Amino acid sequence: MRVALVYPEVLDLARFKEQRKEFPPFGVLYLAATAETAGHDVTVFKVSLGDHVRDFTTFEAIAFTIPSSATYGIIRDCRRDSSYGRDPLILVGGVHPNFYPEQTLADLEPDAVGIGEGEDTFLELLACADARNFDDVAGICYQRDGRPVRTMPRTLMRDIDSLPLPARHLLPTEDLVMADRLSSTDLRMAHVMFSRGCPFPCRFCAASQTRIQYRSGASARLELADMVDQYGIEGFAIVDDNFIVNKNKVRDICAHITDLGLKWSALSRVDTVDERLLADMTAAGCLEIKYGMESGSPSLLKAMRKNITADHIRRAVHWSRTAGINVKLFVIHGYPGEDLTTTAETMELLADLAPDIDRVSLFRFVPLPGTYVYDHPAEFALRHTSSQPGWDGDWSQYHIHHNHRHWWGTDEQFTAVQTGYEQLSAMVDSLWPERHHPPQPST
């Protein structure tokens, strides 16, 4: 079949105002590679706000991906405004549909919405394109007798090494290979995924898969060696939700890639590293770890179910620097309960750690759809959620690009959050002037 895969362009979260490219759409690239391996002819389309109309008249199947609620409108408009041939198979998947498949089914009117791991589901749906009988396809939501039904859940793959390498050849090189992305270097680099899922219960995070799956060291090496040959990369960034969970799996990858001589970075929690593992990562070329600090307030960390302490943060930063690894911290300001006292606690911890921190990305809290906070609006005195009267239907408001909306609490609480954010932002900009671009309030 001729298959079109459609994704919305997503810009880098920390440098959104500079319109800097984010990492490529790995979900789409894995689906494309899986479909090509099965013999299908695949084309990838990128759409964006104001540039979303496409001609799909020559395609027998069109699959749309919605990686976040903020991009829901872009894909919805692309689906409605584009041109199609005679009765193509229309599919939708991604993070937002995982949480809201019935609404996605009603709004975009596809033949099926994927829920969960997508590669096997995608192939089975393509095989059903002529008959349109989806009863036996696990992990979907579709219309049966005029009403939405969900089939049995899709079982996760036991071995994701069995997947083909992502189909990077379907994207232009400039969407794959970048510079000025690995700490303070200008190395020619690309992005990779070595694991899937995150088992931790953070209440601000919309993680749809809680069981973590790792690729083997041999599989990781194969992909990196291929990118050295194809693109001449000198480094890479691991974009997994939480790469450092299973230390033995991480060591296996490190052991297999050390001799490639590549520099790299990864994301981690502060409570999953130790001195020995960090030394192994340094030997394998790791030059930066990005830690989710989130807050310096014990009460907020507890409320977030982050399950870490300031001592965890201090140890991880100290051990990383001792191992020769640069440190970047992610901070979230404005989680429900934030006030001037909690802000001061975060500022105090940042000031204490500043000599050992290379970069900081400061984000404002947003109740992302699919998170615990979003699903419990009364518990957090939320505003503007889809479950509340008067909601305007605008999913694009749920973005984390310097979002200044009044999301929770009273006017007095919001004023305190605003004041605290201005103080924290000024501090971050002062201590890391080349690494933080303070947001400007929208007019």
C-alpha positions as CSV (number, residue, x, y, z in Angstrom):
1,M,0.0,0.0,0.0
2,R,1.0,3.6,-0.4
3,V,1.0,5.0,3.1
4,A,1.3,8.6,4.4
5,L,2.4,9.3,7.9
6,V,1.7,12.8,9.2
7,Y,3.2,14.5,12.2
8,P,3.1,18.1,13.6
9,E,6.4,20.0,13.9
10,V,7.4,20.4,17.5
11,L,9.9,23.0,18.5
12,D,12.5,22.7,21.2
13,L,10.9,23.3,24.6
14,A,13.8,25.1,26.3
15,R,14.5,27.3,23.2
16,F,11.0,27.6,21.8
17,K,11.2,31.4,21.2
18,E,14.2,30.8,18.9
19,Q,12.2,28.4,16.7
20,R,14.9,25.8,17.3
21,K,14.1,22.3,16.0
22,E,13.2,19.6,18.5
23,F,14.2,15.9,18.1
24,P,12.7,14.0,15.2
25,P,9.3,12.2,15.5
26,F,10.5,8.8,16.6
27,G,7.1,7.2,16.9
28,V,6.5,8.0,13.2
29,L,9.9,6.9,12.1
30,Y,9.5,3.5,13.8
31,L,6.1,3.1,12.3
32,A,7.5,4.0,8.9
33,A,10.4,1.5,9.3
34,T,8.0,-1.3,10.3
35,A,5.7,-0.6,7.4
36,E,8.6,-0.5,4.9
37,T,10.0,-3.7,6.2
38,A,6.6,-5.3,5.5
39,G,6.7,-4.0,1.9
40,H,4.6,-0.8,2.1
41,D,5.6,2.4,0.3
42,V,5.8,5.1,3.0
43,T,6.0,8.9,2.7
44,V,6.3,11.2,5.8
45,F,4.6,14.6,6.0
46,K,5.4,17.4,8.4
47,V,2.6,19.9,9.1
48,S,2.5,23.0,11.3
49,L,0.1,25.8,12.4
50,G,-0.9,27.6,9.2
51,D,0.8,25.0,7.0
52,H,-1.4,22.0,7.4
53,V,-3.2,21.3,4.1
54,R,-1.8,18.4,2.2
55,D,-2.8,16.3,-0.9
56,F,-3.3,12.7,0.1
57,T,-5.3,11.7,-3.0
58,T,-2.7,9.1,-4.1
59,F,-2.4,7.3,-0.7
60,E,-4.4,4.3,0.3
61,A,-3.7,4.8,4.0
62,I,-3.1,8.0,6.0
63,A,-2.0,7.8,9.6
64,F,-1.9,10.9,11.8
65,T,0.1,11.2,15.0
66,I,-0.7,13.6,17.8
67,P,2.3,13.6,20.2
68,S,0.8,16.1,22.6
69,S,-2.5,17.8,23.4
70,A,-1.0,21.1,22.3
71,T,-0.7,19.8,18.7
72,Y,-4.2,18.3,18.6
73,G,-5.7,21.2,16.7
74,I,-3.0,21.1,14.0
75,I,-3.7,17.5,13.2
76,R,-7.4,18.0,13.4
77,D,-7.3,20.8,10.9
78,C,-5.0,18.8,8.6
79,R,-7.4,15.9,8.7
80,R,-10.4,18.1,7.9
81,D,-8.8,20.4,5.3
82,S,-6.6,18.0,3.3
83,S,-7.6,16.2,0.1
84,Y,-8.1,12.4,-0.1
85,G,-8.7,9.7,-2.7
86,R,-11.4,7.2,-2.7
87,D,-12.1,5.7,0.7
88,P,-8.6,5.6,2.2
89,L,-7.8,3.9,5.5
90,I,-7.6,6.8,8.1
91,L,-5.7,6.1,11.3
92,V,-4.8,8.2,14.3
93,G,-2.3,7.6,17.2
94,G,0.0,9.2,19.6
95,V,0.1,10.5,23.2
96,H,-3.2,12.5,23.2
97,P,-5.2,9.7,21.6
98,N,-3.8,7.2,24.1
99,F,-5.6,9.2,26.8
100,Y,-8.7,10.3,24.9
101,P,-9.4,7.8,22.1
102,E,-13.2,8.2,22.0
103,Q,-13.0,12.0,21.7
104,T,-10.3,11.6,19.0
105,L,-12.5,9.2,17.2
106,A,-15.4,11.6,17.2
107,D,-13.4,14.7,16.2
108,L,-11.1,13.3,13.5
109,E,-13.5,10.5,12.2
110,P,-10.7,8.0,11.5
111,D,-11.3,4.3,10.9
112,A,-9.4,3.5,14.1
113,V,-7.5,5.2,16.9
114,G,-4.4,3.4,18.2
115,I,-3.9,2.9,22.0
116,G,-0.5,1.9,23.3
117,E,2.5,0.5,21.5
118,G,1.9,1.0,17.8
119,E,4.1,-1.0,15.5
120,D,2.3,-4.3,15.4
121,T,-1.1,-2.6,15.6
122,F,-0.2,-0.5,12.6
123,L,0.7,-3.5,10.5
124,E,-2.5,-5.4,11.5
125,L,-4.6,-2.3,10.6
126,L,-3.0,-2.0,7.2
127,A,-3.7,-5.7,6.6
128,C,-7.4,-5.0,7.4
129,A,-7.7,-2.0,5.1
130,D,-9.9,-3.8,2.5
131,A,-12.3,-5.6,4.8
132,R,-12.3,-2.9,7.6
133,N,-13.0,-5.6,10.2
134,F,-11.0,-4.5,13.2
135,D,-12.6,-6.8,15.8
136,D,-9.4,-8.9,16.3
137,V,-6.9,-6.0,16.3
138,A,-5.7,-5.4,19.9
139,G,-5.1,-1.8,21.1
140,I,-7.5,0.3,19.2
141,C,-10.7,2.2,19.5
142,Y,-13.2,2.3,16.5
143,Q,-16.8,2.6,15.6
144,R,-18.9,-0.5,15.8
145,D,-22.6,-0.3,15.1
146,G,-22.5,3.5,15.5
147,R,-20.7,3.6,18.9
148,P,-17.1,3.7,20.0
149,V,-15.6,0.4,21.3
150,R,-12.1,-0.5,22.6
151,T,-10.6,-3.8,21.7
152,M,-8.4,-5.7,24.1
153,P,-5.2,-3.9,25.2
154,R,-2.1,-4.4,23.1
155,T,0.6,-6.5,25.0
156,L,4.0,-4.8,25.0
157,M,6.8,-6.3,23.0
158,R,9.2,-8.4,25.0
159,D,12.1,-7.4,22.8
160,I,12.2,-4.0,21.1
161,D,15.5,-5.0,19.5
162,S,13.3,-6.8,17.0
163,L,12.2,-3.4,15.6
164,P,13.9,-2.1,12.5
165,L,16.0,1.1,13.0
166,P,13.9,4.3,12.6
167,A,13.4,5.3,9.0
168,R,15.5,8.5,9.1
169,H,16.0,8.4,5.4
170,L,12.4,9.7,5.0
171,L,13.3,13.1,6.6
172,P,15.7,15.7,5.3
173,T,19.1,15.7,7.0
174,E,18.5,19.1,8.6
175,D,15.7,17.6,10.6
176,L,18.0,14.9,11.9
177,V,21.5,16.3,12.3
178,M,22.2,19.4,14.4
179,A,24.9,21.3,16.2
180,D,25.0,23.4,19.4
181,R,22.9,20.7,21.1
182,L,25.4,18.8,23.2
183,S,26.1,20.8,26.3
184,S,28.5,23.7,25.3
185,T,29.9,22.0,22.2
186,D,29.2,22.4,18.5
187,L,29.5,18.7,17.7
188,R,27.6,17.3,14.8
189,M,25.0,15.2,16.6
190,A,21.6,13.4,16.3
191,H,19.0,12.0,18.7
192,V,18.3,8.4,19.6
193,M,15.9,6.4,21.8
194,F,17.4,3.5,23.7
195,S,14.4,2.7,26.0
196,R,10.6,3.2,26.2
197,G,8.5,4.0,29.2
198,C,8.9,5.4,32.7
199,P,7.9,3.6,35.9
200,F,7.8,6.6,38.2
201,P,4.5,8.2,39.4
202,C,5.2,11.9,39.1
203,R,1.8,13.7,39.1
204,F,2.8,16.4,36.6
205,C,3.9,13.9,33.9
206,A,1.7,12.3,31.2
207,A,3.5,9.0,30.9
208,S,1.3,6.5,29.1
209,Q,3.6,3.5,29.5
210,T,4.9,2.6,33.0
211,R,6.8,-0.5,32.1
212,I,10.3,0.3,30.8
213,Q,11.7,-1.5,27.8
214,Y,15.4,-1.3,27.0
215,R,17.3,-2.0,23.8
216,S,20.4,-4.0,24.1
217,G,23.9,-2.6,23.8
218,A,24.4,-4.4,20.5
219,S,21.3,-2.8,19.1
220,A,22.4,0.7,20.3
221,R,25.8,0.3,18.7
222,L,24.3,-0.8,15.4
223,E,22.2,2.4,15.2
224,L,25.0,4.7,16.2
225,A,27.5,3.1,13.8
226,D,24.9,3.5,11.0
227,M,24.5,7.2,11.8
228,V,28.3,7.7,11.8
229,D,28.4,6.1,8.4
230,Q,25.3,7.9,7.0
231,Y,25.5,11.3,8.6
232,G,29.0,11.7,10.0
233,I,27.8,12.3,13.6
234,E,30.2,13.1,16.4
235,G,27.7,12.8,19.2
236,F,24.2,12.0,20.1
237,A,21.5,12.8,22.7
238,I,19.4,10.1,24.3
239,V,15.8,11.4,24.5
240,D,14.2,8.6,26.5
241,D,11.9,9.8,29.2
242,N,14.2,8.3,31.8
243,F,17.3,6.5,30.4
244,I,19.0,5.7,33.7
245,V,16.7,3.3,35.5
246,N,18.1,-0.2,35.1
247,K,21.8,0.2,35.7
248,N,22.8,-3.1,34.2
249,K,21.0,-2.2,31.0
250,V,22.8,1.2,30.9
251,R,26.2,-0.4,31.5
252,D,25.5,-2.9,28.7
253,I,24.9,0.0,26.3
254,C,28.0,1.9,27.6
255,A,30.2,-1.2,27.1
256,H,29.1,-1.6,23.5
257,I,29.5,2.0,22.4
258,T,32.7,3.1,24.1
259,D,35.0,2.5,21.2
260,L,32.9,4.6,18.8
261,G,34.4,7.7,20.4
262,L,31.1,9.6,20.4
263,K,30.1,12.2,23.0
264,W,26.6,12.1,24.3
265,S,23.9,13.2,26.8
266,A,21.0,11.6,28.6
267,L,18.1,12.4,30.9
268,S,17.8,10.9,34.4
269,R,16.3,11.2,37.8
270,V,18.7,12.2,40.6
271,D,18.0,9.1,42.6
272,T,18.9,6.5,40.0
273,V,22.6,7.3,39.6
274,D,25.7,6.4,41.6
275,E,29.4,7.1,41.4
276,R,30.3,3.8,39.7
277,L,27.7,4.1,37.0
278,L,28.6,7.7,36.3
279,A,32.3,6.7,35.9
280,D,31.2,4.0,33.4
281,M,29.1,6.6,31.5
282,T,32.1,9.0,31.4
283,A,34.3,6.3,29.9
284,A,31.7,5.7,27.3
285,G,31.6,9.4,26.2
286,C,28.8,10.9,28.3
287,L,29.4,14.6,28.7
288,E,26.1,15.8,30.1
289,I,23.2,14.5,32.2
290,K,19.9,16.4,32.3
291,Y,18.3,15.9,35.7
292,G,14.7,16.6,36.6
293,M,15.1,18.6,39.8
294,E,11.7,20.2,39.4
295,S,11.8,22.0,42.8
296,G,13.9,22.7,45.8
297,S,10.9,22.6,48.1
298,P,10.4,19.4,50.2
299,S,6.7,20.0,50.4
300,L,6.3,20.4,46.7
301,L,8.5,17.5,45.8
302,K,6.3,15.4,48.1
303,A,3.1,16.8,46.6
304,M,4.4,16.0,43.1
305,R,5.1,12.4,44.1
306,K,8.6,13.0,42.8
307,N,9.9,10.9,45.7
308,I,13.3,12.6,45.8
309,T,14.9,15.0,48.3
310,A,17.3,17.9,48.2
311,D,20.0,15.5,49.3
312,H,19.4,13.3,46.3
313,I,19.8,16.4,44.1
314,R,23.0,17.5,45.8
315,R,24.5,14.0,45.5
316,A,23.7,13.5,41.9
317,V,25.1,16.9,40.9
318,H,28.3,16.4,43.0
319,W,28.9,12.9,41.7
320,S,28.3,13.9,38.1
321,R,30.7,16.8,38.3
322,T,33.3,14.6,40.0
323,A,32.9,12.1,37.2
324,G,33.6,14.9,34.7
325,I,30.0,15.1,33.4
326,N,28.2,18.4,32.9
327,V,24.9,19.0,34.7
328,K,21.7,20.5,33.3
329,L,18.7,20.9,35.6
330,F,15.0,21.0,34.7
331,V,12.9,23.1,37.1
332,I,9.1,23.4,37.1
333,H,7.6,26.4,38.9
334,G,4.0,26.9,39.8
335,Y,2.9,23.4,40.8
336,P,-0.3,23.6,42.9
337,G,0.8,24.8,46.3
338,E,3.7,26.9,45.0
339,D,4.1,30.2,47.0
340,L,6.8,32.6,47.9
341,T,8.2,30.2,50.5
342,T,8.5,27.3,48.2
343,T,10.0,29.5,45.5
344,A,12.6,30.7,48.0
345,E,13.5,27.1,48.8
346,T,14.1,26.4,45.1
347,M,16.2,29.5,44.8
348,E,18.3,28.6,47.8
349,L,19.1,25.1,46.5
350,L,19.9,26.5,43.1
351,A,22.3,29.0,44.6
352,D,24.0,26.3,46.6
353,L,24.4,24.1,43.5
354,A,25.2,26.9,41.1
355,P,29.0,26.3,40.8
356,D,28.4,22.8,39.6
357,I,25.5,23.4,37.2
358,D,26.2,24.1,33.6
359,R,22.6,24.8,32.4
360,V,19.1,25.3,33.7
361,S,15.8,25.1,31.9
362,L,13.0,26.7,33.8
363,F,9.4,25.8,32.9
364,R,6.1,27.0,34.3
365,F,3.7,24.3,35.5
366,V,0.9,23.4,33.1
367,P,-1.7,20.7,34.0
368,L,-1.0,18.5,31.0
369,P,-3.9,16.3,29.8
370,G,-3.3,12.7,30.9
371,T,-1.6,13.6,34.1
372,Y,-2.8,12.9,37.6
373,V,-3.3,16.6,38.3
374,Y,-5.4,17.1,35.1
375,D,-7.6,14.1,35.9
376,H,-8.3,15.4,39.5
377,P,-9.3,19.1,38.9
378,A,-11.2,19.4,42.2
379,E,-8.3,18.2,44.2
380,F,-6.1,21.0,42.8
381,A,-8.6,23.7,42.3
382,L,-7.9,23.7,38.6
383,R,-9.3,26.0,36.0
384,H,-9.7,25.6,32.2
385,T,-9.9,21.8,32.0
386,S,-12.0,19.9,29.5
387,S,-14.1,18.4,32.3
388,Q,-15.3,21.8,33.6
389,P,-18.3,23.8,32.4
390,G,-17.5,26.5,29.8
391,W,-14.3,24.9,28.5
392,D,-13.5,26.4,25.1
393,G,-12.3,23.2,23.4
394,D,-8.8,24.7,22.8
395,W,-6.3,21.9,23.4
396,S,-3.4,24.2,22.2
397,Q,-3.4,26.0,25.5
398,Y,-1.8,22.9,27.1
399,H,1.7,23.8,26.1
400,I,4.8,24.3,28.3
401,H,6.4,27.1,26.2
402,H,6.4,29.9,28.8
403,N,2.7,29.4,29.6
404,H,1.4,32.3,31.8
405,R,-2.2,31.1,32.3
406,H,-3.9,31.1,35.7
407,W,-4.2,27.3,36.1
408,W,-5.2,26.8,39.7
409,G,-6.1,28.5,43.0
410,T,-7.3,31.9,44.0
411,D,-6.3,35.3,42.5
412,E,-4.1,35.8,45.6
413,Q,-2.3,32.5,45.1
414,F,-1.8,33.3,41.4
415,T,-0.3,36.7,42.2
416,A,2.2,34.9,44.6
417,V,3.1,32.4,41.9
418,Q,3.6,35.2,39.4
419,T,5.8,37.1,41.8
420,G,7.8,34.0,42.7
421,Y,8.3,33.1,39.0
422,E,9.6,36.6,38.2
423,Q,12.2,36.2,41.1
424,L,13.3,32.7,40.1
425,S,13.5,33.6,36.4
426,A,15.6,36.6,37.1
427,M,17.9,34.5,39.3
428,V,18.3,31.8,36.6
429,D,19.0,34.4,33.9
430,S,21.6,36.0,36.1
431,L,23.4,32.8,37.0
432,W,23.1,31.1,33.6
433,P,22.8,34.1,31.1
434,E,23.8,32.1,28.0
435,R,21.6,29.1,28.8
436,H,18.3,30.6,29.8
437,H,16.1,32.9,27.8
438,P,13.6,34.5,30.2
439,P,10.1,34.5,28.7
440,Q,8.2,37.7,28.0
441,P,4.6,37.9,29.0
442,S,2.3,37.8,26.0
443,T,0.5,41.1,25.2
